[in-house]
């Protein structure tokens, strides 16, 4: 789909894009092909696409995967997609809010790959929901704000390291990423964009029943970024338990959350739960 074709479809359907929904449509054919190549699709794959828009990426996905589930919130775009892909048997199209669906209708995504130009307004919470799902997807290839991509890949002591980094990296390993110029989108976003690939860890770092506690610990630890983590965690945990856990992990009482790597947060979660029994 060319830039002119995209504009013509929007004009003919009198579709005014909504900034609050993060509607910036990728139209550059080369970038779309790079995204699909990064997803490493095969004919037997099941693909989840969130925010298909006018369907330029959808067109490539249905040609390469066995099954595509596309979730679009905008009814105007759904009408166009249903007409455009009426004769595409391996595409299921849902007119729903993807974030609400993920939160309130859990399902087994373990055999799926997410390939999407995510709406920028909800990209982070969508990735967290999938990372914390009981059965998360095997691979994520997503286009989002470059700032968010940096946060997803950040490690301890990086400026971008924080809650999002830890909640997603608990489940996924971050892979390659590449920038996508603003001129490849319509309308052009005011932020830099990037595509990043994340692959589910072969062995979970924590049992699924401890993921919620890990999330609470991480969020508390970063709730006041410049404060010592120990003082913040005292809100939820006994002093003696924290002291014992810190000693076992070799953590300084003065350390801040931004200096604690993922592996130490994982061990801290397990130790606090075991010591507080």
C-alpha positions in Angstrom: 0.0 0.0 0.0 1.5 3.3 -1.1 1.3 6.6 0.7 -1.1 8.0 -1.9 -3.3 4.9 -1.7 -3.5 5.2 2.1 -4.5 8.9 1.8 -7.1 8.0 -0.8 -8.7 5.3 1.3 -8.9 7.6 4.3 -10.4 10.4 2.2 -12.9 8.3 0.4 -14.1 6.8 3.7 -14.1 10.3 5.4 -11.8 8.8 8.1 -10.2 11.3 10.4 -7.4 9.7 12.3 -7.5 10.0 16.1 -4.4 11.2 17.8 -5.5 9.8 21.2 -5.5 6.3 19.7 -1.9 6.6 18.5 -3.0 6.2 14.9 0.2 6.6 12.8 0.1 4.2 9.9 3.2 2.7 8.5 3.1 2.8 4.7 6.7 2.3 3.6 7.0 -1.1 1.8 10.7 -1.6 2.7 10.1 -1.1 6.4 7.1 -3.4 6.3 9.2 -6.1 4.7 11.9 -5.6 7.3 9.4 -6.1 10.1 8.1 -9.3 8.6 11.6 -10.6 8.1 12.4 -9.9 11.7 9.4 -11.9 12.8 10.8 -15.0 11.1 7.4 -16.4 10.1 6.6 -19.8 8.7 3.5 -21.2 7.0 2.4 -22.9 10.3 2.6 -19.9 12.5 -0.2 -18.3 14.4 0.1 -14.5 14.4 -1.5 -11.9 16.6 -1.6 -8.4 15.1 -2.8 -5.5 17.2 -3.8 -2.3 15.5 -3.8 -3.3 11.8 -5.1 0.0 10.7 -5.7 -0.1 6.9 -3.9 -3.5 6.6 -0.6 -3.0 4.9 1.2 -5.3 7.4 -1.8 -7.6 7.6 -1.5 -8.3 3.8 2.1 -9.5 4.3 1.2 -11.6 7.4 -1.7 -13.5 5.8 0.6 -14.4 2.9 3.3 -15.9 5.2 1.5 -17.3 8.3 -1.1 -20.0 8.7 -3.4 -18.0 10.9 -3.7 -14.3 11.7 -5.8 -12.8 14.4 -6.0 -9.0 13.9 -7.6 -6.8 16.7 -8.7 -3.3 15.7 -10.5 -0.9 18.0 -11.7 1.6 15.3 -15.0 0.6 13.8 -14.3 2.7 10.7 -11.1 0.8 10.0 -12.7 -2.5 10.7 -15.3 -1.9 8.0 -12.4 -1.2 5.5 -10.5 -4.3 6.6 -13.5 -6.6 6.3 -14.1 -5.4 2.7 -10.4 -5.6 1.8 -9.8 -9.1 3.2 -13.3 -10.6 2.6 -11.7 -13.5 0.6 -8.9 -14.2 3.1 -9.8 -17.4 5.0 -6.8 -17.4 7.3 -7.6 -14.0 8.8 -9.9 -13.5 11.9 -10.7 -9.8 12.6 -12.0 -8.6 15.9 -13.4 -5.1 16.5 -12.3 -4.8 20.2 -10.0 -2.9 22.5 -7.0 -5.1 22.5 -5.8 -4.1 26.0 -9.2 -4.7 27.5 -9.3 -8.1 25.8 -5.9 -9.1 27.1 -6.8 -8.1 30.6 -10.2 -9.6 30.9 -10.2 -12.6 28.5 -7.0 -14.6 29.2 -6.1 -17.2 26.7 -3.2 -19.4 25.8 -0.8 -17.4 23.6 2.1 -19.8 23.9 1.9 -20.9 20.3 1.6 -17.4 18.9 3.8 -14.6 17.6 2.9 -11.0 18.0 3.7 -8.9 14.9 2.3 -5.4 15.1 2.8 -1.7 14.6 1.4 -1.1 18.1 -0.7 2.0 18.8 1.8 4.2 20.7 -0.7 5.2 23.3 -1.0 1.6 24.7 2.1 -0.1 23.5 3.7 -0.5 27.0 0.7 -1.8 28.9 0.0 -4.3 26.0 3.6 -5.7 26.2 3.3 -6.0 30.0 0.0 -7.8 29.8 1.5 -10.3 27.3 4.7 -10.7 29.4 2.6 -11.5 32.5 0.1 -13.7 30.8 -0.1 -17.3 32.1 0.9 -18.5 28.6 2.8 -15.7 26.9 3.6 -15.6 23.1 6.8 -17.2 21.8 8.0 -14.1 20.0 7.2 -10.4 19.8 8.1 -8.2 16.8 6.7 -4.7 17.5 7.0 -1.2 16.2 6.7 1.5 18.8 8.3 4.7 20.1 12.1 4.4 20.0 12.2 5.5 23.6 10.0 2.6 24.6 12.3 0.2 22.6 15.3 1.5 24.5 13.5 0.9 27.8 12.6 -2.6 26.8 16.3 -3.4 26.1 17.8 -1.5 29.0 19.8 -3.1 31.7 20.9 -2.0 35.2 22.6 1.4 35.4 21.2 2.5 31.9 19.3 5.7 32.0 16.3 3.9 30.4 16.3 1.0 32.9 13.1 0.8 34.9 9.8 -1.0 35.6 9.0 -1.7 32.0 12.5 -3.2 31.3 12.1 -5.6 34.2 8.4 -6.6 33.8 9.0 -7.5 30.1 12.5 -9.0 30.4 11.4 -11.4 33.1 9.6 -13.3 30.3 11.4 -12.2 27.1 15.0 -11.8 25.9 15.4 -8.7 23.9 16.9 -9.0 20.4 17.7 -6.8 17.4 16.0 -3.5 16.8 16.1 -0.9 14.1 14.9 2.6 13.7 12.1 3.6 11.3 12.0 7.2 10.1 9.0 9.4 10.8 8.5 9.9 7.0 7.5 6.2 6.7 4.3 6.9 8.7 1.1 8.8 8.0 0.6 11.1 9.7 4.3 11.6 10.7 4.7 11.1 14.4 6.5 13.7 16.5 8.7 11.0 18.1 11.3 8.5 16.8 10.1 5.0 16.1 11.8 1.6 16.2 11.0 -2.1 15.6 12.3 -4.5 18.3 12.1 -8.3 18.6 11.7 -10.1 21.9 11.8 -13.9 22.3 10.3 -15.8 25.2 12.8 -17.4 27.5 13.2 -21.1 27.2 13.1 -21.5 31.0 11.1 -19.1 33.1 13.1 -17.1 35.6 10.3 -17.4 38.1 7.2 -19.7 38.5 4.1 -17.9 37.2 2.6 -17.7 40.6 5.4 -15.5 41.7 5.2 -13.0 38.8 2.7 -10.9 40.6 4.9 -10.5 43.6 7.9 -9.7 41.4 5.9 -7.0 39.7 4.9 -5.4 43.1 8.5 -5.5 44.3 9.8 -3.9 41.2 7.1 -1.2 41.1 7.7 -0.4 44.8 11.5 -0.3 44.3 11.1 2.3 41.5 8.3 4.3 43.0 10.8 7.0 44.0 13.7 6.5 41.8 16.3 8.5 43.7 15.6 6.9 47.1 17.4 3.9 48.4 15.4 0.7 47.5 15.6 -0.7 51.1 13.6 2.3 52.5 10.9 1.8 49.9 10.6 -1.9 50.3 10.1 -1.4 54.1 6.5 -0.3 53.2 5.7 -3.9 52.3 8.2 -6.2 54.1 9.5 -6.6 57.6 12.9 -5.1 58.4 14.4 -8.4 59.5 13.3 -10.1 56.3 14.8 -7.4 54.1 18.1 -7.4 56.0 18.5 -11.1 55.7 17.7 -11.1 52.0 20.0 -8.2 51.3 22.8 -10.0 53.1 22.4 -13.2 51.2 22.4 -11.3 47.9 25.3 -9.1 48.7 23.2 -5.9 48.2 24.3 -2.7 49.8 21.6 -1.1 52.0 22.3 2.1 50.1 21.7 0.7 46.6 19.0 2.2 44.4 16.7 0.1 42.2 18.3 1.4 39.0 21.6 -0.4 39.9 20.0 -3.8 40.7 20.0 -6.2 37.7 17.1 -8.4 36.7 18.7 -11.5 38.1 19.0 -9.9 41.6 15.4 -8.8 41.5 14.4 -12.4 40.6 16.4 -13.8 43.5 15.2 -11.0 45.9 11.5 -12.0 45.1 12.1 -15.6 45.9 14.1 -14.9 49.1 11.6 -12.5 50.5 8.7 -15.0 49.9 10.7 -17.8 51.5 12.0 -15.8 54.4 8.6 -14.4 55.2 6.8 -17.7 55.4 
